[in-house]
Every structure is written in structure tokens, then in C-alpha cells.
């Protein structure tokens, strides 16, 4: 069995994620997200989708990006 690096649970169904050449072991997607997912520059929420990147920053959505002065992004175009 292996231990989850986030919560320490010793579990027989852990999985490994390799990110940027570093190996990580988790017992759930929740733990993986809480450790590896980037956070929005504006609201600090974990970004589990594509997010919006502008000027070297990452945002959870266009609204947060616009709130930081990025004016050329849209979440949805009808």
C-alpha cells in the first residue's frame, strides 16, 4: 500500500501522477486537485478546467481575468 501525499491515508488503491517530472501519489482526485491544481490569481479557487491565461497569470474564468484588467477575454460568445 502507498500513502497519499495530501492526507496521509495508507490506501491500496492509490494512483500516481507525474507532473513536470515529479511523481505524486494520491488516494483520490480530491487530494490530487488540492495539491496540484493551480489557483486563480484573483479569487484563489482551484482551477480544474482550462482556466484563462493572460500575461503569465492564470484565472478560473474570464470574469476574474477582466477583474484584474485583462480586457480581451470572454467566457462565452453567443
ChimeraX attribute file (.defattr): number of C-alpha atoms within 10 A of each C-alpha:
attribute: neighborCount
match mode: 1-to-1
recipient: residues
	/A:1	9
	/A:2	16
	/A:3	17
	/A:4	21
	/A:5	15
	/A:6	18
	/A:7	11
	/A:8	13
	/A:9	15
	/A:10	14
	/A:11	14
	/A:12	10
	/A:13	12
	/A:14	16
	/A:15	16
	/A:16	13
	/A:17	13
	/A:18	9
	/A:19	9
	/A:20	6
	/A:21	7
	/A:22	7
	/A:23	9
	/A:24	16
	/A:25	18
	/A:26	25
	/A:27	22
	/A:28	16
	/A:29	11
	/A:30	10
	/A:31	17
	/A:32	19
	/A:33	15
	/A:34	14
	/A:35	14
	/A:36	15
	/A:37	14
	/A:38	17
	/A:39	18
	/A:40	20
	/A:41	16
	/A:42	17
	/A:43	11
	/A:44	11
	/A:45	13
	/A:46	18
	/A:47	19
	/A:48	13
	/A:49	9
	/A:50	10
	/A:51	17
	/A:52	19
	/A:53	17
	/A:54	13
	/A:55	6
	/A:56	5
	/A:57	13
	/A:58	19
	/A:59	25
	/A:60	23
	/A:61	19
	/A:62	20
	/A:63	17
	/A:64	18
	/A:65	24
	/A:66	15
	/A:67	11
	/A:68	13
	/A:69	9
	/A:70	14
	/A:71	12
	/A:72	9
	/A:73	15
	/A:74	12
	/A:75	9
	/A:76	6
	/A:77	4
	/A:78	2
